[in-house]
Amino acid sequence: ADINRMIELPHTAGPLQFISGLGPRKAQQMLHSTGQGRYLTARSDLITREICGKCIFENCAGFIRIRLCKEMVGRVDLDALDDTRIHPESYDITLKMATDALEPEEGQMQQMCLEELMKEPERMRDIDLDALARGLEDFGRGRKHDTVYAIANEIERPFWDKRKPHSVLNRERLFTLLTGEENPMRLVGQLASAVVVSIPRFDEDDANRGASGT
């Protein structure tokens, strides 16, 4: 959810209530707490400006996008990670992955490495993600195998959706789903068993309408 766009254009704020940790009441309160025209420059603003509590922040932060709006252009620099699905608790892991992938020169800042990596995400493939996950676990960060792979996928393909695009079922596919039979032609000429689950009411008026073609 692009929170700054919702602040600028309140009529676009409907989806905010469906974010994890929110709901209709908390979403409305969040927008009200930002103040008129007071845009967010970082996800951390949700905490520092007391827009929401820590528990709500932990649930919703990964789905709140901080993006430039017209009023902010040329005035502020935003953190690139605040416009991803990477949770703030994993920002330090992401920055380490960026430095590991680019092997920066001495004095080059981690944030610069991250911005360069996001322009060339294919360099993420040079990282041994399994070794990184084991190192984090040895360091006491818990099991992060799924986390580091999710971060790598987000850097390489931001906001990629695994779900297949919706498509209308054709007759053959619908038949397969209903019967489990992959080849409908195998059943041509065979008797098929069926279970009647409902019989619609059919009275004299229905018969007359059918006979008259109406």
C-alpha positions in Angstrom: 0.0 0.0 0.0 1.5 3.4 -1.1 0.7 5.3 2.1 1.8 8.7 0.8 -0.5 8.3 -2.2 -3.3 7.5 0.2 -2.6 10.6 2.2 -2.5 12.7 -0.9 -5.6 11.1 -2.5 -7.8 9.8 0.4 -10.2 8.1 -2.0 -7.5 5.5 -2.8 -7.1 4.4 0.8 -9.6 1.6 0.7 -7.1 -1.3 0.4 -5.2 -0.1 3.5 -7.7 -1.9 5.8 -6.7 -5.3 4.3 -3.1 -5.1 5.3 -1.9 -7.5 8.0 -2.4 -6.0 11.5 -4.8 -3.4 10.5 -8.5 -3.4 9.7 -11.1 -0.7 8.9 -10.8 1.1 12.3 -7.0 1.0 12.6 -6.5 1.9 8.9 -8.6 5.0 9.3 -6.8 5.9 12.5 -3.4 5.5 10.8 -4.4 8.0 8.1 -5.8 10.4 10.6 -2.7 10.2 12.7 -0.4 11.2 9.9 -1.9 14.7 9.9 -3.1 16.7 6.9 -0.5 16.6 4.2 2.2 15.2 6.5 3.8 12.5 4.4 6.0 9.7 5.6 9.6 9.7 4.6 10.4 6.2 6.1 8.6 3.2 7.6 10.2 4.1 10.9 8.0 7.2 10.9 5.1 4.9 11.9 6.8 4.4 15.3 8.7 7.7 15.8 5.6 9.8 15.0 3.4 7.4 17.1 1.2 6.6 14.2 0.9 3.0 15.4 2.2 0.8 18.2 5.1 -1.6 18.0 3.0 -4.7 17.6 1.0 -3.3 14.7 4.2 -2.0 13.1 5.7 -5.5 13.2 2.6 -6.9 11.4 2.1 -4.2 8.8 5.5 -2.6 8.0 6.4 -5.0 5.3 3.3 -4.1 3.3 3.5 -0.3 3.7 5.3 1.3 0.7 7.1 4.6 1.2 7.2 6.3 -2.2 7.8 9.9 -3.4 4.8 12.0 -4.0 4.7 15.4 -5.8 5.2 17.4 -2.6 8.4 15.4 -1.7 10.3 15.5 -5.0 13.7 17.2 -4.6 13.2 17.6 -0.8 13.9 14.2 0.7 15.9 11.0 -0.1 14.0 7.8 0.6 15.4 4.4 1.7 15.1 2.0 -1.3 14.1 -0.8 1.1 11.1 1.1 2.2 9.6 0.5 -1.2 10.0 -3.3 -1.1 8.3 -6.2 0.7 11.4 -6.7 2.8 10.5 -6.2 6.5 12.6 -3.6 8.4 13.8 -6.3 10.8 15.7 -7.8 7.9 17.2 -4.6 6.5 20.6 -5.4 8.0 20.6 -8.8 6.4 19.8 -7.2 3.0 22.6 -4.7 3.3 25.0 -7.5 4.2 23.8 -9.4 1.1 24.4 -6.3 -1.0 28.0 -5.9 0.2 28.7 -9.6 -0.2 27.4 -9.5 -3.8 29.3 -6.4 -4.9 32.5 -6.7 -2.8 32.7 -2.9 -2.4 35.8 -0.8 -2.3 37.0 0.5 1.0 34.8 3.4 2.1 31.9 2.6 -0.1 28.7 2.7 1.9 26.3 -0.2 2.3 23.4 1.9 1.0 25.3 2.7 -2.2 25.9 -1.0 -2.6 22.2 -1.7 -2.2 21.2 0.9 -4.8 23.7 -0.5 -7.2 22.5 -4.1 -6.6 18.9 -3.1 -7.2 20.0 -1.8 -10.6 21.9 -5.0 -11.3 19.9 -7.7 -9.4 21.4 -10.6 -11.3 24.6 -10.1 -9.2 22.6 -11.5 -6.3 23.1 -14.9 -7.8 26.8 -14.8 -6.8 25.9 -15.1 -3.2 25.9 -18.4 -1.4 22.6 -18.0 0.3 22.7 -21.3 2.1 26.1 -20.3 3.7 24.7 -16.9 4.6 21.7 -18.5 6.3 24.0 -20.9 8.3 26.2 -18.0 9.4 23.2 -16.0 10.6 22.0 -19.0 12.6 25.4 -19.5 14.1 25.4 -15.9 15.1 22.2 -16.3 17.0 19.7 -14.8 14.5 17.6 -18.0 14.2 16.8 -19.9 11.1 16.9 -17.5 8.2 17.0 -19.9 5.2 13.6 -18.9 3.9 14.2 -15.2 4.8 17.4 -14.8 2.7 15.8 -16.6 -0.3 12.8 -14.3 0.0 15.0 -11.2 0.1 17.0 -12.4 -2.9 13.7 -13.0 -4.9 12.4 -9.5 -3.9 15.6 -7.8 -5.0 15.7 -9.7 -8.2 12.0 -9.5 -9.0 10.3 -6.8 -6.9 6.6 -7.4 -6.1 6.6 -10.6 -8.2 3.4 -12.5 -7.8 3.7 -16.3 -7.9 0.1 -16.8 -8.8 -0.9 -17.5 -12.3 -3.0 -14.9 -14.1 -6.7 -15.6 -14.0 -8.1 -17.3 -17.0 -11.6 -18.5 -18.0 -11.9 -22.3 -18.0 -12.7 -23.9 -21.3 -15.0 -26.8 -21.6 -12.2 -29.4 -21.6 -10.5 -28.1 -18.5 -13.8 -27.8 -16.6 -14.7 -31.4 -17.5 -11.3 -32.5 -16.2 -11.8 -30.7 -12.9 -15.2 -32.2 -12.4 -14.4 -35.7 -13.4 -10.7 -36.1 -12.9 -10.5 -37.5 -16.5 -7.7 -36.0 -18.5 -8.9 -37.3 -21.9 -12.7 -36.7 -22.4 -12.6 -38.6 -25.7 -12.0 -41.9 -23.8 -15.5 -41.6 -22.3 -17.4 -41.1 -25.6 -20.2 -43.7 -25.8 -19.8 -44.8 -22.3 -22.4 -44.6 -19.5 -21.6 -42.1 -16.8 -22.9 -42.2 -13.3 -24.1 -39.0 -11.6 -25.7 -37.9 -8.4 -28.7 -35.5 -8.5 -28.1 -32.9 -5.8 -30.9 -30.5 -6.7 -34.1 -30.4 -8.7 -35.5 -26.9 -9.5 -39.1 -26.2 -9.1 -41.0 -26.4 -12.4 -44.6 -25.4 -12.4 -47.3 -24.8 -15.1 -46.3 -21.2 -15.6 -42.7 -22.3 -16.4 -44.0 -24.8 -18.9 -46.2 -22.2 -20.6 -43.3 -19.8 -20.8 -41.0 -22.5 -22.3 -43.7 -23.4 -24.9 -44.2 -19.8 -25.9 -40.4 -19.1 -26.1 -40.4 -16.4 -23.5 
